Amino acid sequence: MHEIKFETGLSITPTINPLGFEYGSDCFGPLVENRRLDDIRKSLFEPNCEGPEIVYSIAMDVGKKTHIQILNDLNLLFGIVTYSAGKLGQEPIRSQGHVHKLSSISNLSTPEVYEIWNGEAIIYMQKSDKDNPGLCYAVYGKPGDVIIVPPNWVHATISANPNIPLTFGAWCDRDYGFDYEGVRKHKGIAWFPIYDEQNVIKWIPNPNYEKSELICKTPNLHPELGIEKGLSIYQIFEKKVDTFNYVPFPELKKEVWVDFIP
């Protein structure tokens, strides 16, 4: 097990060996799905690199037992992920990057509301999976930080400390799904994160895209999307259960997405 650094609002504890989660008596959750190194090689800077066999473990649809029905009624799903410590060759432990597929609930690509639980994270985003990736952001987060990915954007989650397993939670559309086609066509995201000799992440442009600029930053607070400082995103949901209705129905906040800065 490893200790979570802030109050998540859920009695769920990440485990290290094996990667996974232990659920308290008031919580529900599935057996984890594992993403293995061989599953993501084609999107890495060094496809033949060495690294942990299990890169990360995912538990989609967790929460308090008292909320099972309302989460289904609202088309909301809470997911949690824990990453292995270590590296993927020169790269940090990370996901390969994807766009959310069109949801059958709204017929739109949906946003995602991330919350860092443990470790150090970078949520990488680019506006498009086409040759011109558009705006690119690397948003650096620590435990308790909330980072929001807007609809239609490519995103990848990156562990920024090779010595500490990363754990995060996220509000998702219940009809979640991933489109990898554009990222795989370009052999990865538009900017590769690479560790230097001091284990500081540097960024190398992917030559399979047109030239772009990467903006490295800390998260915006986003009160316009219901985020309250001092409350976890699950506690915010408990306080006002319709706060995250814009996740399955992004058109509810369509004005926010127009010039969104994460």
C-alpha positions in Angstrom: 0.0 0.0 0.0 1.0 3.6 -0.3 -0.3 6.5 1.6 -2.5 9.1 -0.2 -1.5 12.6 0.7 -4.9 14.2 1.0 -8.5 13.4 1.7 -10.1 11.9 -1.4 -13.5 11.3 0.1 -13.3 7.6 -0.7 -12.0 4.7 1.5 -9.9 3.3 -1.3 -6.2 2.5 -0.9 -3.8 1.9 -3.8 -1.6 -1.2 -3.5 1.9 -1.6 -5.0 2.6 -5.3 -5.2 0.5 -6.2 -7.1 -0.7 -2.9 -8.5 -4.3 -2.4 -7.6 -6.7 -1.1 -5.0 -8.3 -2.1 -1.7 -11.9 -1.0 -1.3 -13.3 0.0 2.1 -16.6 -1.6 3.3 -18.6 1.4 2.1 -17.1 1.4 -1.4 -17.5 -0.7 -4.5 -15.0 -1.3 -7.3 -13.9 -3.9 -9.9 -10.9 -6.0 -10.3 -8.2 -3.9 -12.1 -7.4 -4.0 -15.8 -3.7 -4.0 -16.5 -1.9 -2.1 -19.3 1.3 -3.9 -20.2 4.4 -2.5 -21.9 3.7 -4.4 -25.0 0.3 -2.8 -25.3 1.7 0.7 -25.7 5.1 0.3 -27.3 4.2 1.7 -30.7 3.4 5.1 -29.2 6.7 5.4 -27.2 9.8 7.4 -28.0 11.8 4.1 -27.9 9.3 1.3 -28.9 11.8 -1.4 -28.0 12.6 0.0 -24.5 12.7 -1.9 -21.3 10.4 -1.1 -18.4 7.9 -2.6 -16.0 5.8 -5.4 -17.6 2.7 -3.9 -16.1 2.8 -0.2 -16.7 -0.4 0.8 -14.9 -3.6 -0.7 -13.5 -7.1 0.8 -14.0 -10.3 0.4 -12.0 -13.2 2.0 -13.9 -16.5 2.5 -12.0 -15.7 2.9 -8.3 -17.4 4.9 -5.6 -19.5 4.7 -2.5 -22.2 2.0 -2.5 -24.9 4.5 -1.6 -24.2 6.3 -4.9 -24.5 3.3 -7.3 -27.9 4.2 -8.6 -27.4 8.0 -8.9 -24.1 7.5 -10.7 -25.9 5.3 -13.2 -28.8 7.8 -13.5 -26.4 10.7 -14.2 -24.3 8.7 -16.7 -21.2 9.4 -14.5 -18.3 7.1 -13.8 -15.4 7.5 -11.4 -12.2 5.8 -12.4 -8.9 5.4 -10.6 -5.5 4.4 -12.0 -2.2 3.6 -10.4 1.2 3.6 -12.2 4.3 1.5 -11.6 7.4 3.3 -10.4 10.3 3.3 -12.8 10.9 4.3 -16.5 10.1 3.3 -20.0 13.6 3.5 -21.4 14.4 7.2 -21.3 10.7 8.1 -20.9 8.6 8.3 -17.7 5.8 5.8 -17.0 2.9 7.1 -19.1 -0.1 6.3 -21.1 0.1 6.3 -24.9 -2.4 9.1 -25.5 -5.9 9.1 -27.0 -9.0 11.1 -27.8 -12.4 10.3 -26.2 -14.6 8.6 -28.7 -18.1 10.0 -29.5 -20.4 9.0 -26.6 -23.7 7.3 -27.4 -25.1 9.4 -24.6 -24.4 12.8 -26.1 -23.0 12.0 -29.5 -20.0 14.1 -28.6 -16.4 13.6 -27.4 -16.5 14.2 -23.7 -14.2 16.0 -21.1 -12.4 14.4 -18.2 -11.8 15.7 -14.7 -8.5 14.4 -13.2 -7.5 14.6 -9.6 -3.9 13.7 -8.5 -3.9 11.4 -5.5 -0.3 10.4 -5.0 3.0 11.0 -6.7 3.7 13.7 -9.3 1.8 13.9 -12.6 1.8 15.7 -15.9 -1.4 15.7 -17.9 -0.2 16.3 -21.5 -2.8 17.7 -23.9 -2.8 18.7 -27.6 -5.8 20.2 -29.4 -5.7 17.8 -32.4 -4.5 14.4 -33.5 -4.0 15.7 -37.0 -0.7 16.7 -38.6 -1.0 20.1 -37.0 -1.5 19.3 -33.3 -2.5 22.9 -32.4 -2.1 24.1 -28.9 0.0 21.8 -26.7 0.1 21.8 -22.9 2.0 20.0 -20.2 0.1 20.6 -16.9 2.1 19.7 -13.8 0.1 18.4 -10.9 0.7 17.3 -7.3 -1.6 15.5 -4.8 -5.0 17.4 -4.5 -4.6 19.2 -7.9 -7.5 19.0 -10.4 -6.7 19.1 -14.1 -9.5 19.2 -16.7 -9.1 17.9 -20.3 -11.6 19.5 -22.7 -13.6 17.5 -25.3 -11.9 16.3 -28.5 -8.4 16.9 -27.2 -5.6 14.3 -27.3 -4.3 13.6 -23.8 -1.8 11.4 -22.0 -1.1 11.0 -18.3 2.6 11.0 -17.3 4.3 10.1 -14.0 6.9 12.8 -13.3 8.8 11.0 -10.5 10.3 7.6 -11.3 10.7 6.8 -7.6 7.0 7.2 -6.6 4.0 5.4 -8.0 1.4 7.8 -9.4 -2.2 7.4 -8.5 -5.1 9.6 -9.8 -8.9 9.6 -10.0 -11.1 11.0 -12.7 -14.7 11.7 -13.5 -15.6 10.2 -16.9 -18.6 9.7 -19.1 -20.2 6.3 -18.3 -20.1 5.4 -22.1 -16.3 6.1 -22.1 -14.2 4.9 -25.0 -10.8 5.7 -26.5 -9.8 6.6 -30.1 -6.1 5.9 -30.6 -6.0 6.1 -34.4 -4.5 9.6 -34.8 -1.9 9.2 -32.1 -0.8 5.8 -33.5 -0.7 7.2 -37.0 1.9 9.8 -35.8 3.7 7.2 -33.7 2.9 9.0 -30.5 1.9 12.4 -29.0 3.4 15.6 -30.5 5.9 16.0 -27.6 7.8 13.2 -26.0 8.7 13.5 -22.3 12.3 12.4 -21.7 14.3 12.2 -18.4 17.7 13.9 -18.3 20.5 12.7 -16.2 19.0 14.4 -13.1 15.6 12.8 -13.7 14.1 16.1 -14.8 11.7 15.8 -17.7 12.6 17.5 -20.9 10.4 17.6 -24.0 11.4 16.5 -27.5 9.1 17.3 -30.5 7.7 14.3 -32.5 8.9 14.8 -36.1 5.8 13.1 -37.4 3.8 16.3 -36.6 4.1 19.8 -37.9 6.0 22.3 -35.7 4.2 23.3 -32.5 4.8 25.1 -29.2 4.5 23.3 -25.9 3.3 25.4 -22.9 4.3 24.0 -19.5 2.2 25.2 -16.6 0.4 24.5 -13.3 -3.4 23.8 -13.3 -5.9 26.6 -13.5 -8.5 26.4 -10.7 -11.7 26.3 -12.9 -14.5 27.5 -10.5 -16.6 27.8 -13.6 -16.6 24.0 -13.8 -17.5 23.5 -10.2 -14.0 22.9 -8.7 -13.8 24.0 -5.1 -10.4 24.4 -3.4 -10.2 22.2 -0.3 -12.7 19.6 -1.5 -11.9 16.5 -3.5 -13.8 16.0 -6.7 -15.7 13.1 -5.1 -16.6 15.3 -2.2 -17.8 18.0 -4.6 -20.1 15.4 -6.2 -21.4 14.4 -2.8 -22.1 18.1 -1.9 -24.0 18.7 -5.2 -24.5 15.7 -7.3 -25.2 17.5 -10.6 -21.9 19.4 -10.5 -20.2 17.2 -13.1 -23.2 16.7 -15.5 -21.1 18.4 -18.1 -18.8 15.4 -18.3 -21.4 13.1 -20.0 -23.1 16.2 -21.5 -20.3 18.6 -22.5 -22.7 21.0 -24.3 -23.8 22.2 -20.9 -20.5 24.1 -20.7 -20.0 24.7 -24.4 -18.9 28.3 -23.8 -16.1 27.2 -21.5 -14.5 24.9 -24.1 -14.2 27.5 -26.8 -10.9 29.1 -25.6 -10.2 26.6 -22.8 -6.8 26.9 -21.0 -6.2 23.9 -18.6 
